[in-house]
């Protein structure tokens, strides 16, 4: 019978694989992975410090890969559709990217699913100053990692305070992730509406 103890024993036994999955998850698009890491850390299944370091390592790897892809495309394939897609998406959500690259890079990690990858690639393509790029990425990554792990802690604490039955516990976690996805979609929708109004106002002037 599956219980929190048996789940914990399984995760602890495969702790190294769990940390590798955190790194890979962050590189791909890691909100859910890092929140789950926070949940497991609260339960004592993994070490919170190691999970944080894995998150940072994955985030920095993603930053380096994205910038290098953009730089390579600038030098060799500037006509590629990927760059056009990245530019269109960034200018839509981050219209001040060229004027304020630090803040555009900083906020791209938050709220809008998939925007961060486009921003990293476009930063390399536009040859954003390395110093500015690193400062923005490190600052946003540390804040994001702490926030996502803390969110996992909160969710795990809340779920345990309601029930220690694993089925109910997992059900509460599932409901949280559904609400999390809905929240992301809602934020993206609000930003879309704001940008549409902003553009319409400019067109009418």
C-alpha positions as CSV (number, residue, x, y, z in Angstrom):
1,X,0.0,0.0,0.0
2,X,1.4,3.4,-1.0
3,X,1.9,5.8,1.9
4,X,3.9,9.0,2.4
5,X,6.6,6.9,4.1
6,X,6.9,4.5,1.2
7,X,7.0,7.4,-1.2
8,X,9.6,9.1,0.9
9,X,11.8,6.0,1.0
10,X,11.6,5.7,-2.8
11,X,12.5,9.4,-3.3
12,X,15.3,9.2,-0.7
13,X,16.7,6.1,-2.4
14,X,16.7,7.9,-5.8
15,X,17.8,11.3,-4.4
16,X,20.6,11.8,-7.0
17,X,18.2,11.1,-9.8
18,X,15.7,13.6,-8.2
19,X,18.4,16.3,-8.2
20,X,19.2,15.6,-11.9
21,X,15.5,15.8,-12.8
22,X,15.4,19.2,-11.0
23,X,18.3,20.5,-13.2
24,X,16.7,19.1,-16.4
25,X,13.3,20.4,-15.4
26,X,14.5,23.9,-14.8
27,X,16.4,23.9,-18.2
28,X,13.2,22.9,-20.0
29,X,10.7,25.0,-18.1
30,X,10.8,24.4,-14.4
31,X,8.1,25.9,-12.3
32,X,6.3,22.6,-11.6
33,X,9.6,20.7,-11.0
34,X,10.9,23.2,-8.5
35,X,7.5,23.4,-6.6
36,X,7.5,19.6,-6.4
37,X,11.1,19.8,-5.1
38,X,9.9,22.2,-2.4
39,X,7.1,19.8,-1.5
40,X,9.5,16.9,-1.2
41,X,12.0,19.1,0.8
42,X,9.3,20.0,3.3
43,X,8.4,16.3,3.7
44,X,12.1,15.6,4.3
45,X,12.6,13.4,1.2
46,X,15.3,15.6,-0.3
47,X,17.7,18.2,1.1
48,X,16.4,21.8,0.5
49,X,19.9,23.3,0.1
50,X,20.9,20.7,-2.5
51,X,17.5,21.2,-4.3
52,X,18.2,25.0,-4.3
53,X,21.7,24.5,-5.7
54,X,20.3,22.2,-8.4
55,X,17.7,24.8,-9.3
56,X,20.4,27.5,-9.6
57,X,22.6,25.2,-11.7
58,X,19.8,24.3,-14.0
59,X,18.8,28.0,-14.4
60,X,22.3,29.1,-15.1
61,X,22.7,26.3,-17.6
62,X,19.5,27.4,-19.3
63,X,20.7,31.0,-19.4
64,X,24.0,30.1,-21.0
65,X,22.4,27.7,-23.6
66,X,19.8,30.3,-24.5
67,X,22.3,33.1,-25.0
68,X,24.6,31.0,-27.0
69,X,21.8,29.8,-29.3
70,X,20.8,33.5,-29.9
71,X,24.5,34.5,-30.5
72,X,24.9,31.6,-32.9
73,X,21.8,32.5,-34.8
74,X,22.9,36.1,-35.1
75,X,26.2,35.0,-36.7
76,X,24.9,32.3,-38.9
77,X,21.1,32.2,-39.3
78,X,19.6,35.6,-38.7
79,X,16.8,34.8,-41.2
80,X,15.5,31.9,-39.2
81,X,11.8,31.8,-38.2
82,X,12.8,31.1,-34.6
83,X,14.3,34.6,-34.3
84,X,11.2,36.2,-35.9
85,X,9.0,34.3,-33.4
86,X,11.2,35.3,-30.5
87,X,11.2,39.0,-31.6
88,X,7.5,39.1,-32.1
89,X,6.7,37.5,-28.7
90,X,9.2,39.6,-26.8
91,X,8.1,42.9,-28.4
92,X,4.5,41.9,-27.7
93,X,5.0,41.2,-24.0
94,X,8.2,43.2,-23.3
95,X,8.0,46.3,-25.6
96,X,10.8,48.0,-23.8
97,X,13.3,45.2,-24.2
98,X,15.8,47.3,-26.3
99,X,15.5,50.3,-24.0
100,X,15.6,48.4,-20.7
101,X,17.1,45.0,-21.3
102,X,17.9,44.3,-17.6
103,X,14.3,44.6,-16.4
104,X,12.9,42.8,-19.5
105,X,15.2,39.9,-18.9
106,X,14.5,39.9,-15.2
107,X,10.7,39.7,-15.4
108,X,10.7,37.3,-18.3
109,X,11.2,34.4,-15.9
110,X,8.0,35.1,-14.0
111,X,4.3,34.5,-14.9
112,X,4.3,34.0,-18.7
113,X,4.9,30.4,-19.7
114,X,7.5,30.0,-22.4
115,X,8.6,33.6,-22.6
116,X,11.9,33.2,-20.8
117,X,13.3,30.9,-23.5
118,X,12.5,33.4,-26.2
119,X,14.0,36.2,-24.1
120,X,17.3,34.3,-23.5
121,X,17.7,33.5,-27.2
122,X,16.8,37.0,-28.3
123,X,19.3,38.4,-25.7
124,X,22.1,36.5,-27.4
125,X,20.8,37.5,-30.8
126,X,20.8,41.2,-29.8
127,X,24.2,40.9,-28.2
128,X,23.0,42.2,-24.9
129,X,26.0,43.1,-22.7
130,X,27.1,40.1,-20.8
131,X,27.4,42.0,-17.5
132,X,23.8,43.2,-17.8
133,X,22.6,39.8,-18.9
134,X,24.3,37.9,-16.0
135,X,23.1,40.4,-13.4
136,X,19.5,40.2,-14.6
137,X,19.5,36.4,-14.9
138,X,21.2,35.8,-11.5
139,X,18.9,38.2,-9.7
140,X,15.7,36.8,-11.2
141,X,16.9,33.2,-10.8
142,X,17.6,33.5,-7.1
143,X,14.3,35.2,-6.4
144,X,12.4,32.7,-8.6
145,X,14.1,29.7,-7.0
146,X,13.4,30.9,-3.5
147,X,9.8,31.7,-4.5
148,X,9.0,28.4,-6.1
149,X,10.6,26.3,-3.4
150,X,8.8,28.4,-0.7
151,X,5.5,27.8,-2.6
152,X,6.2,24.1,-2.6
153,X,6.8,24.3,1.2
154,X,3.5,26.2,1.6
155,X,1.5,23.7,-0.5
156,X,3.0,20.7,1.3
157,X,2.3,22.2,4.7
158,X,-1.2,23.1,3.7
159,X,-1.9,19.6,2.3
160,X,-0.5,17.9,5.4
161,X,-2.6,20.1,7.7
162,X,-5.7,18.9,5.9
163,X,-4.9,15.2,5.6
164,X,-2.0,12.7,5.9
165,X,-3.8,10.2,3.7
166,X,-1.6,10.0,0.6
167,X,-4.6,9.9,-1.8
168,X,-6.1,13.1,-0.3
169,X,-2.6,14.6,-0.1
170,X,-1.9,14.0,-3.8
171,X,-5.4,15.2,-4.6
172,X,-4.8,18.5,-2.9
173,X,-1.5,18.8,-4.7
174,X,-3.2,18.1,-8.0
175,X,-5.8,20.8,-7.3
176,X,-3.1,23.3,-6.5
177,X,-1.3,22.6,-9.8
178,X,-4.6,23.0,-11.8
179,X,-5.1,26.4,-10.0
180,X,-1.5,27.3,-10.7
181,X,-2.0,26.7,-14.5
182,X,-5.2,28.7,-14.4
183,X,-3.5,31.6,-12.6
184,X,-0.7,31.6,-15.3
185,X,-3.3,31.7,-18.1
186,X,-5.2,34.5,-16.3
187,X,-2.0,36.6,-15.9
188,X,-1.1,36.0,-19.6
189,X,-4.7,37.0,-20.6
190,X,-4.5,40.2,-18.5
191,X,-1.2,41.1,-20.1
192,X,-2.6,40.5,-23.5
193,X,-5.6,42.8,-22.8
194,X,-3.3,45.5,-21.4
195,X,-1.0,45.4,-24.4
196,X,-4.0,45.5,-26.8
197,X,-5.4,48.6,-25.1
198,X,-1.9,50.1,-25.1
199,X,-1.5,49.6,-28.8
200,X,-5.0,50.7,-29.6
201,X,-4.4,53.9,-27.7
202,X,-1.2,54.6,-29.6
203,X,-2.9,53.9,-32.9
204,X,-5.7,56.4,-32.0
205,X,-3.3,59.2,-31.1
